[in-house]
């Protein structure tokens, strides 16, 4: 299903511009490298447009905002749109503060996104302008489970229609959807939530996959979500074998991503179409 997607990532080595947060920037860069891309980080308004112009994709992450980087995100996003490059938005903590929520809406007004990836609370904020975000984590009640999964699939499709972007809602169960089609993905491990930045890393991996496959945004996003989840499972197995902890999981997660091939992904992915 995703063989060509992975092959293109490895063979094309897409250059991905990440305007991301300083808490997770190193892990983001290493994740792009591990999955087969090449990262570049620039956030000064004087150079972001030029840097974006040489890239294959742009990932915008609002995890640590300030006025300078907000302006850089707008400049880079418009430059990417002019070149037809996929732009990925990670609305970290949208709903937790007015500056985060307002920035998301300014970005949505001024930049066309190919993918918006966040937890359910963040995506609800994208949809309605307010949400129950608990810091940068989803609120306890914002969980996708077997009881509400059909409702959440329809919600994701609706937000896709509203924004014109593929919507990736990630958590215990993941949904990747456009207006017409959705993938439900059940890969991953709960321990991944104990590491700062797995969501940021995933958004960068999504950008890498989309940068290598710009005509297959929905499939590329689903492939990236499956890959990250499966790598989390494999990393947890290594943690158990070595009696490690969260720091070990972080290392093994990047290790497994760097070694992942299609045979592994095909054998381990838990995905269905809706």
C-alpha positions in Angstrom: 0.0 0.0 0.0 2.8 2.4 0.9 5.8 0.9 -0.9 6.2 3.7 -3.4 5.7 6.3 -0.7 8.6 5.0 1.4 10.8 4.4 -1.7 10.4 8.0 -2.8 11.3 9.3 0.7 14.6 7.3 0.7 15.5 8.0 -2.9 14.6 11.7 -3.2 15.9 12.7 0.3 13.4 15.7 0.5 14.7 18.9 2.1 12.3 19.9 4.8 12.2 23.4 6.3 11.1 23.3 9.9 10.0 26.4 11.8 9.5 24.5 15.0 9.9 25.0 18.8 13.1 25.1 20.7 12.0 22.3 23.1 12.1 19.6 20.4 14.1 21.0 17.6 17.0 18.5 17.8 14.6 15.5 17.9 12.7 17.0 15.0 15.9 17.3 12.9 17.0 13.8 13.8 13.6 12.3 12.9 13.7 13.9 9.5 17.1 12.4 9.0 16.1 9.0 10.3 13.1 8.6 8.0 15.2 9.6 4.9 14.9 13.3 4.6 17.2 16.3 5.1 16.2 19.0 7.7 16.9 22.7 7.7 15.9 25.0 10.5 15.5 28.8 9.9 13.2 31.2 11.7 14.4 34.7 11.0 12.0 36.7 8.8 14.9 37.9 6.7 15.8 34.4 5.4 12.8 32.1 5.8 11.4 32.9 2.4 14.7 32.2 0.7 15.2 29.0 2.7 11.7 27.7 1.9 12.3 28.3 -1.8 15.0 25.6 -2.0 13.0 23.0 0.0 10.5 20.3 -0.8 8.2 20.9 2.1 7.6 23.2 5.1 6.6 22.2 8.6 5.2 25.0 10.9 5.0 24.1 14.6 3.7 26.7 17.1 5.0 25.1 20.2 7.1 28.1 21.4 5.7 31.3 19.8 6.9 34.8 19.7 6.2 37.8 17.4 9.3 37.3 15.3 8.6 33.6 14.6 4.9 34.2 13.9 5.9 36.6 11.1 8.4 34.1 9.8 5.7 31.4 9.7 3.5 33.7 7.5 6.4 34.6 5.2 7.5 31.0 4.8 4.0 29.7 4.4 3.2 32.2 1.6 6.5 31.4 -0.1 5.7 27.6 0.0 2.2 28.2 -1.4 3.6 30.2 -4.3 5.9 27.3 -5.2 3.2 24.7 -4.7 5.1 23.0 -1.8 3.2 21.0 0.9 2.9 22.9 4.1 2.2 21.1 7.4 0.7 22.8 10.5 1.2 21.5 14.0 -1.1 23.7 16.2 0.7 22.8 19.4 -1.4 23.8 22.4 -4.0 25.7 20.3 -6.7 26.6 22.8 -4.4 26.9 25.7 -3.8 30.6 25.2 -5.2 33.4 23.1 -1.9 34.0 21.3 -1.8 30.3 20.2 -5.4 30.3 19.1 -5.2 33.6 17.3 -2.0 32.6 15.6 -3.6 29.4 14.3 -6.4 31.4 12.8 -4.1 33.9 11.3 -2.1 31.1 9.7 -5.3 29.5 8.4 -6.4 32.8 6.9 -3.0 33.6 5.2 -1.5 30.1 4.3 -3.0 27.1 2.6 -2.0 24.0 4.4 -1.7 20.5 2.9 -1.9 18.8 6.3 -2.9 19.9 9.8 -1.8 17.4 12.5 -2.7 17.6 16.1 -4.4 15.9 19.0 -8.2 16.0 19.2 -8.3 19.1 21.5 -6.1 21.0 19.1 -8.1 20.0 16.0 -11.3 21.0 17.8 -9.8 24.4 18.4 -8.9 24.6 14.7 -12.5 23.8 13.9 -14.3 26.0 16.4 -11.9 28.6 17.7 -11.8 27.2 21.2 -11.1 23.9 22.9 -10.2 22.0 26.0 -6.5 21.8 25.5 -4.6 20.9 28.7 -1.3 22.7 28.0 0.1 21.0 25.0 -1.8 17.8 25.7 -5.3 16.8 24.8 -8.0 17.2 27.5 -9.0 14.0 29.2 -12.4 13.9 27.5 -10.9 14.4 24.1 -10.0 10.8 23.4 -10.8 8.7 20.3 -12.0 5.3 21.2 -14.1 2.4 19.7 -17.3 4.1 20.9 -16.9 7.4 19.1 -14.6 6.5 16.3 -17.3 6.8 13.6 -18.3 10.2 14.9 -14.6 11.3 14.9 -14.1 10.1 11.4 -17.0 12.3 10.2 -15.6 15.2 12.3 -12.2 14.9 10.7 -13.7 14.8 7.2 -15.7 18.0 8.1 -12.6 19.8 9.3 -10.9 18.8 6.1 -13.7 20.3 4.1 -13.6 23.5 6.3 -9.8 24.0 5.9 -9.0 22.4 2.6 -6.2 20.4 4.4 -5.8 16.7 5.2 -6.5 16.3 8.9 -4.5 14.0 11.1 -5.8 13.6 14.6 -3.3 11.6 16.6 -3.7 9.8 20.0 -4.4 6.3 21.2 -6.2 5.8 17.9 -5.2 8.0 14.9 -7.4 9.3 12.1 -6.1 10.7 8.8 -8.8 12.1 6.5 -9.7 14.4 3.7 -13.3 15.3 2.7 -13.9 11.9 1.1 -11.7 9.3 2.7 -10.3 8.4 6.1 -7.8 6.0 7.5 -8.1 4.7 11.0 -4.7 3.7 12.4 -4.1 1.8 15.7 -0.3 1.7 15.8 1.7 3.2 18.7 2.4 2.7 22.4 1.2 4.7 25.4 4.8 5.3 26.6 5.3 7.5 23.5 3.2 10.2 25.3 5.8 10.3 28.1 8.5 11.7 25.8 8.4 15.4 24.9 8.1 16.0 21.2 6.8 12.8 19.7 4.0 14.8 18.1 6.5 17.4 16.8 8.6 14.6 15.4 5.6 13.1 13.7 4.6 16.4 12.0 8.2 16.7 10.6 8.0 13.1 9.4 4.7 13.8 7.7 6.3 16.8 6.0 9.1 14.6 4.8 6.8 12.0 3.4 4.7 14.7 1.7 7.7 16.5 0.4 8.8 13.3 -1.4 5.2 12.5 -2.6 3.4 15.8 -3.1 0.7 14.2 -5.3 -0.2 11.7 -2.6 -0.8 13.8 0.5 -3.4 11.6 2.2 -1.5 8.4 1.6 1.8 10.0 2.6 0.3 11.3 5.8 -1.2 7.9 6.7 2.1 6.2 5.9 4.0 8.6 8.2 1.5 8.1 11.0 1.7 4.3 10.6 5.5 4.5 10.5 5.8 6.6 13.7 3.4 4.4 15.6 5.0 1.2 14.5 8.4 2.6 15.4 7.0 3.4 18.8 6.0 -0.2 19.3 9.3 -1.6 18.2 11.1 1.0 20.4 9.1 -0.1 23.4 10.1 -3.7 22.7 13.7 -2.7 22.9 13.1 -0.8 26.1 11.6 -3.9 27.7 14.5 -6.0 26.6 17.0 -3.6 28.1 15.1 -2.6 31.2 15.2 1.0 30.0 13.0 4.0 30.4 11.7 7.0 28.6 15.1 8.3 27.5 15.9 4.9 26.0 12.5 4.9 24.2 13.4 8.3 22.6 16.7 6.9 21.3 15.2 3.6 20.1 12.4 5.5 18.4 14.8 7.3 16.2 16.9 4.1 15.7 13.9 2.1 14.5 12.8 5.0 12.2 16.2 5.0 10.6 16.0 1.2 9.9 12.3 0.9 8.9 11.6 -0.7 5.5 8.5 -1.4 3.7 8.5 -5.1 4.7 8.5 -4.1 8.3 5.8 -1.5 7.8 3.6 -3.7 5.8 3.8 -6.5 8.4 3.2 -4.2 11.4 0.8 -1.5 10.3 -2.7 -1.6 11.7 -4.8 0.5 9.3 -8.2 0.5 7.8 -10.1 2.7 5.4 -13.4 4.4 6.3 
